[in-house]
Every structure is written in structure tokens, then in C-alpha cells.
Amino acid sequence: MAQSATAGNGRRLTIRDAGHPLLDEVGLQIIEQLQQDGRRPYAAIGKAVGLSEAAVRQRVQRLLDAGVMQIVAVTDPLQVGFHRQAMLGVRTTGDLQTIADRIAELDECTYVVITAGSFEILAEVVCRNDDHLLEILQRIRSVEGVLSTEAFVYLKLRKQTYSWGTA
């Protein structure tokens, strides 16, 4: 069941019945405020959502503790020395969850999902250069149960957002 509400900035929010007690209208508004600026002061968030600074601090801590959200610094890989990014399609045989977990153990893998479609697993990797990408491909291909990989090398990033989840 979904309900609509208006956020402090006038945007319509769709509140999904996710069965999570922290995801009420105010919780979603707090998340939206932090998605706009993860360093926004609790007092400013409180003013926007109609709560005290202390109440916002408690709400944010509960959202963090429950694993509903994280507050992290998102870097531009190019600016910190990683000049090659790619999405890897992985075809497998055997225990899919175990294979995905083994791939996820690699530090260079920033995103690993089990999918339906041409590939059983998609893994995003961030690498220093093409030689590093080749090394990662070889390591993934050595995982038991991996049949083949296909690399989709990123040439130009056109959009990257982390603002989903509240609208």
C-alpha cells in the first residue's frame, strides 16, 4: 500500500508500506534531507521536517543502526587514481550465492548483484588501469563455478545518483 505526502521542499513523496517502523513520512523526509547533503546539521533537518535537533539525531541513529541507510563520502574514482571502471557480466554454474559472495570479497568490486537475464551476476569494478582490470577479470574467472565473464568498460559517466528511495 502506498500513500502520498509532501516533503518540506514541496516534492511529493510516495510512502511505501515496507513494513519497517522507521520509514514513516518523517523518516523518509530525513533521508531525503541527508541525500541532498549528508553533512546537513540536525538542527537544519529538524527545521525542515518539524522535529527538534535531538529528535532528528535519535531518528538518524535508529535508521543507521537498523541498516536502512548509510552516510558515506562518495568519491570520483578518477580523482583518486582509479582510471578504469567496468560492469562485469558473469555466467555461472553451481551455487549462485556462494559464487556471488566470493566475487563480493574482492575489494575492487563495489557492487555485486544476482540477476535474471543473460548473466547470473553483475559486478561493478573500479580499477587503476586496464592491467588492473585484466587482473580482476582473471581473479573472477578463477572462482569455482564461473563459466565466463564479459566486461562492459565505462567510457563516460553521464549520471550517478543516490537520491532514490524517498520519491
N, C-alpha and C positions, 0 to 999 in steps of 0.2 A: 504494500500500500504506500502511495506517495502523497505527500502534502506539499503545498507551496507556502513560502514565506518570503518576506522582503528583507534583504541584508541591509546593514547600515549604509551601504553605498548605493542603495536603490535597486540593485540587481535582484532578480527573482532566484530563490534557491529552491531546489527540489529536495525535500527531505524524504529519504527512503527508509522504509521500515527494515533496517538492517538487524534488528534485534539487539542492538548494542545500546546500553543505557546512557552512554556518553554522547551519542550522536543525536541530540535534540537540536532545535533551531539555534540555540545559543552556542552549543558545541561546534556546529558547522560554521557559524559566523566567526568564532575564534580561530578555527582552522583557516578560513578564508583570509582573515587578517594576517596570520602568520605566513600564508602562502605569498601574500603581497610583499611582506618584509619580515623575514624570520627574526630580525633584531628589534622589531617594534616593541616599545615598552608596554608592560602590562597595564599601566595607567591609561595609555592611549587606546589599547584594545578594550579596556573596561568602558571607556567613554563611548566607543563605537558600538558596543554590544549591550550597554546598560547594566554593567556589573562593577563592583569595586575592584581595585587592583588586586587585593588579597583573594577575592573570589576567582578572578581570572588566573592568578598564579596557581591556585588549587586545581582548577579545571584543566589547565595546561599540563600540570604534573600528572593528573589522572589519565589524560589522553596519551602522554608519553609512556607511563607505566603500563597501560593496557596494550601498548603496541599499535594504537590507532594511527599514530603519526610519529615522525622523527623531525628534528630540527637539525639540518646539516648545512655545511657550506658546499655549494655546488661549484666546481671549478671548470674552467675551459681547458680541456685536455691539451690543446695546442699551446696555451700559455705556460703550462707546467711541464713541457717536454715530451708529450705524447702526440706524435705526429701522424699516427695511423689508427683509425677506428674502423671496425667492421662488425657486421652481423653475420654470425656463422649459423648456417642451417646444418643440422646433424641428423643423419639417418642411423637408426639403431636396431638392434635385436636383443632380446633379453629383458631384464628387469629395468624398465624405463626410469623409475625413481632413483635407483642406485646409480645409473649412468648419469642422470642429471645432477645428482649430489656430488659425484666425482668431478664433473666439469665445473660445478659451482665452487669447488675448493680452490680453483685456480685464481690467484689474486687478480689477474688481468681480466677476468670475467666479471663484468659489472652488472649483468642482467642475464638470468637463465630462466627460461620458461619451457614447460612441456606443452606441446601444441597438438592440434588436429590439422592435418593437411599433408603437404609434401614432405615435411620434416617433422620428426617427433620432438626435437628440441631446437630452440633458438637460443643462441648465446651471443651477447654483445661483448666485444673485447676492446680494450684500449691499450695501444702498443706504442713503443718508442719509435718504431720504423717498420719497414717491410720485413727485414730479417727477424725482428721480434715477432711479427705476425706469423711468419713461417714456423718459428719455434713453437708458438702456441698451437698452431694447427697440428704440428707433429705430436705434441703432448696430448691433445684431444683425440687424435686418431689412434693413440696408443691405449686409450681407455677401453677396457674389455667391454664388448658389446657395441662399439661404434663401428658402423659399416662404412660410412662415407661422410664427408663434410663438403660444404660449399660456402665460399666466402663472398659476402657482399660488401665490398670496400666502400667506405663513405668518402665521397669526393667533396661534398659541400653540405654543411648543415643548414637547413632552411628554417627549421622550427624545433624548439625543445621547450617544453613547458612542464611545470609540476603543479599547475593550478587546478587540476581535475579533482573531483571528489566532493565538491560542495554545490556546484551549479547543475 
